[in-house]
Amino acid sequence: MLKRGNGKTYQLYKKMQKSFSKVLDIKLVYLKKFAASQLRSFAASQLRS
């Protein structure tokens, strides 16, 4: 585990952790939008048939 004594290593770790969480947030938003559009498309195709 990283100790706070090594400031540069700890700052780099926190920076990477922050950017990784941003990527996950963006990915979740994209997946939610994609799933919603797929659901609408499926519902529309079911109504047509």
DRENPA-3360 file (N, C-alpha, C; in nm, 2 decimals, always signed):
BEGIN
1 = MLKRGNGK = +0.08/-0.12/+0.00/+0.00/+0.00/+0.00/+0.09/+0.12/+0.00 ~ +0.04/+0.23/-0.07/+0.12/+0.35/-0.07/+0.11/+0.43/+0.06 ~ +0.22/+0.48/+0.10/+0.21/+0.56/+0.23/+0.22/+0.71/+0.19 ~ +0.17/+0.79/+0.27/+0.17/+0.93/+0.24/+0.30/+1.00/+0.25 ~ +0.40/+0.93/+0.30/+0.54/+0.98/+0.31/+0.60/+1.01/+0.18 ~ +0.57/+0.93/+0.08/+0.62/+0.96/-0.06/+0.51/+1.04/-0.13 ~ +0.53/+1.17/-0.12/+0.43/+1.26/-0.18/+0.40/+1.25/-0.32 ~ +0.50/+1.23/-0.41/+0.48/+1.22/-0.55/+0.41/+1.10/-0.59;
9 = TYQLYKKM = +0.45/+0.99/-0.53/+0.38/+0.86/-0.56/+0.23/+0.87/-0.52 ~ +0.21/+0.92/-0.40/+0.07/+0.93/-0.35/-0.01/+1.02/-0.44 ~ +0.04/+1.13/-0.48/-0.03/+1.23/-0.57/-0.06/+1.16/-0.70 ~ +0.03/+1.09/-0.76/+0.01/+1.02/-0.88/-0.10/+0.91/-0.87 ~ -0.10/+0.84/-0.76/-0.20/+0.74/-0.73/-0.34/+0.81/-0.72 ~ -0.35/+0.92/-0.65/-0.48/+0.99/-0.64/-0.52/+1.04/-0.77 ~ -0.43/+1.09/-0.85/-0.47/+1.14/-0.98/-0.52/+1.03/-1.07 ~ -0.45/+0.92/-1.07/-0.49/+0.80/-1.15/-0.63/+0.75/-1.10;
17 = QKSFSKVL = -0.65/+0.75/-0.98/-0.77/+0.70/-0.92/-0.89/+0.79/-0.96 ~ -0.86/+0.92/-0.96/-0.97/+1.02/-1.00/-1.00/+1.00/-1.15 ~ -0.90/+0.99/-1.24/-0.93/+0.98/-1.38/-0.99/+0.85/-1.41 ~ -0.96/+0.74/-1.34/-1.02/+0.61/-1.36/-1.17/+0.62/-1.33 ~ -1.20/+0.69/-1.22/-1.34/+0.70/-1.18/-1.42/+0.79/-1.28 ~ -1.36/+0.89/-1.34/-1.42/+0.97/-1.44/-1.46/+0.88/-1.56 ~ -1.36/+0.79/-1.60/-1.38/+0.70/-1.72/-1.50/+0.61/-1.69 ~ -1.51/+0.56/-1.57/-1.62/+0.47/-1.53/-1.75/+0.55/-1.54;
25 = DIKLVYLK = -1.75/+0.67/-1.49/-1.88/+0.75/-1.49/-1.92/+0.77/-1.63 ~ -1.83/+0.81/-1.72/-1.86/+0.83/-1.86/-1.92/+0.70/-1.93 ~ -1.85/+0.59/-1.89/-1.89/+0.46/-1.95/-2.03/+0.43/-1.91 ~ -2.06/+0.45/-1.78/-2.20/+0.42/-1.73/-2.30/+0.50/-1.79 ~ -2.28/+0.63/-1.81/-2.37/+0.72/-1.88/-2.40/+0.67/-2.02 ~ -2.29/+0.63/-2.09/-2.30/+0.59/-2.23/-2.38/+0.46/-2.23 ~ -2.35/+0.37/-2.14/-2.42/+0.24/-2.14/-2.57/+0.25/-2.11 ~ -2.60/+0.35/-2.02/-2.75/+0.37/-1.99/-2.82/+0.43/-2.11;
33 = KFAASQLR = -2.76/+0.52/-2.18/-2.82/+0.58/-2.30/-2.83/+0.47/-2.41 ~ -2.73/+0.39/-2.43/-2.74/+0.28/-2.53/-2.85/+0.18/-2.50 ~ -2.86/+0.14/-2.37/-2.96/+0.05/-2.33/-3.10/+0.10/-2.35 ~ -3.12/+0.23/-2.32/-3.25/+0.30/-2.34/-3.28/+0.30/-2.49 ~ -3.19/+0.33/-2.57/-3.22/+0.34/-2.72/-3.25/+0.20/-2.77 ~ -3.18/+0.10/-2.72/-3.20/-0.04/-2.76/-3.34/-0.08/-2.72 ~ -3.38/-0.04/-2.60/-3.51/-0.08/-2.55/-3.62/-0.01/-2.63 ~ -3.60/+0.11/-2.67/-3.70/+0.18/-2.75/-3.71/+0.12/-2.89;
41 = SFAASQLR = -3.60/+0.08/-2.94/-3.60/+0.02/-3.07/-3.67/-0.12/-3.07 ~ -3.65/-0.19/-2.96/-3.71/-0.32/-2.95/-3.86/-0.30/-2.93 ~ -3.90/-0.21/-2.85/-4.04/-0.18/-2.83/-4.11/-0.14/-2.96 ~ -4.05/-0.06/-3.04/-4.10/-0.01/-3.16/-4.12/-0.13/-3.26 ~ -4.02/-0.22/-3.26/-4.03/-0.33/-3.36/-4.14/-0.43/-3.31 ~ -4.16/-0.44/-3.18/-4.27/-0.52/-3.14/-4.41/-0.47/-3.17 ~ -4.42/-0.33/-3.16/-4.54/-0.27/-3.20/-4.58/-0.28/-3.35 ~ -4.47/-0.28/-3.43/-4.50/-0.29/-3.57/-4.54/-0.43/-3.61;
49 = S = -4.50/-0.53/-3.54/-4.54/-0.67/-3.59/-4.66/-0.72/-3.52;
% end
